[in-house]
């Protein structure tokens, strides 16, 4: 099934070890889960050294696909839950998804509203 224009992606980038908390608070706010990827940071808060050797900080990137009606609530819960308003704690943003395929565990709300595909 391909769903068009009915989902948003919340992307949260935090320091290693914080992804579980992001997923916990997002589930409490209405999300069904998330996908965690690993990366490294290069921002201004990432420039650290140990004995003069640069350290590449490890990051966790959490992808959470949600319905647009709940994305603001979930984004606010993530921001508060991991203190994103503090410098260097991370960032979260929302990207509208034009098409989604393969999410078989939940149908799109647009499909439920108009099962015949007519407008």
C-alpha positions in Angstrom: 0.0 0.0 0.0 1.2 3.5 -0.8 -0.1 6.3 1.3 0.3 9.8 -0.1 0.6 13.0 2.0 -0.6 11.4 5.2 2.5 11.1 7.4 5.3 13.2 8.9 8.8 12.2 9.9 10.2 13.4 13.2 14.0 13.3 13.0 15.7 13.6 16.4 19.5 13.7 16.7 21.0 13.2 20.2 24.2 12.1 21.8 24.8 8.3 22.1 22.7 6.8 24.9 19.7 9.1 24.6 17.7 7.3 21.8 15.9 5.1 24.2 14.6 8.1 26.1 13.5 9.7 22.8 11.6 6.6 21.9 10.1 6.3 25.5 8.8 9.9 25.6 7.6 9.8 22.0 5.6 6.6 22.7 4.1 8.2 25.8 3.0 11.1 23.5 1.3 8.8 21.0 4.0 7.5 18.6 4.2 3.8 17.9 8.0 3.5 17.9 11.0 4.6 16.0 14.1 3.6 14.1 17.6 4.3 15.5 20.6 5.0 13.3 24.1 5.8 14.4 26.2 8.7 13.2 28.8 11.3 14.3 28.5 15.0 15.0 30.6 17.8 13.5 28.8 20.9 15.0 30.3 23.6 17.2 29.4 21.7 20.4 31.2 18.6 19.0 34.8 19.9 19.0 36.4 18.0 21.9 39.8 16.5 22.4 41.4 14.0 24.8 45.1 14.5 25.3 45.2 16.6 22.2 43.5 13.9 20.1 40.2 15.0 18.5 37.2 12.9 19.6 34.4 12.3 17.1 31.3 12.3 19.2 28.8 9.5 18.5 25.2 10.4 17.8 21.9 8.5 17.6 19.4 9.5 15.0 15.8 8.5 15.7 13.3 8.4 12.9 9.6 8.4 14.0 6.8 8.3 11.4 3.6 9.8 12.8 0.2 11.2 11.7 0.3 15.0 11.2 -2.3 15.5 13.9 0.0 14.2 16.6 3.4 15.4 15.3 3.4 18.7 17.3 2.5 16.9 20.6 5.2 14.2 20.0 7.9 16.8 19.0 7.1 18.8 22.2 7.4 15.7 24.3 10.7 14.8 22.8 12.0 18.3 23.2 11.1 18.4 26.9 12.1 14.8 27.6 15.7 15.1 26.4 16.1 18.9 27.1 16.6 19.9 23.5 16.4 23.6 24.6 19.8 23.3 26.2 22.9 23.9 24.0 24.6 20.7 22.7 21.7 18.4 23.7 20.5 17.7 20.2 18.0 18.7 17.6 14.6 17.5 16.4 12.6 18.6 13.3 9.6 17.4 11.2 9.6 16.6 7.5 6.3 16.0 5.7 6.4 12.7 3.8 4.9 12.7 0.3 4.6 9.0 -0.1 5.0 6.1 2.4 5.0 2.4 1.4 5.4 -0.7 3.6 3.9 0.3 6.9 1.6 -2.6 7.1 0.9 -2.5 10.8 -1.2 0.7 10.5 -3.2 2.0 7.6 -3.3 5.7 6.7 -6.0 7.8 8.1 -6.8 9.1 4.5 -7.4 5.5 3.5 -9.7 5.0 6.4 -11.7 8.1 5.7 -12.3 7.2 2.0 -11.9 3.4 1.5 -13.3 3.6 -2.1 -10.6 6.1 -3.1 -13.2 8.7 -4.2 -13.3 12.3 -3.2 
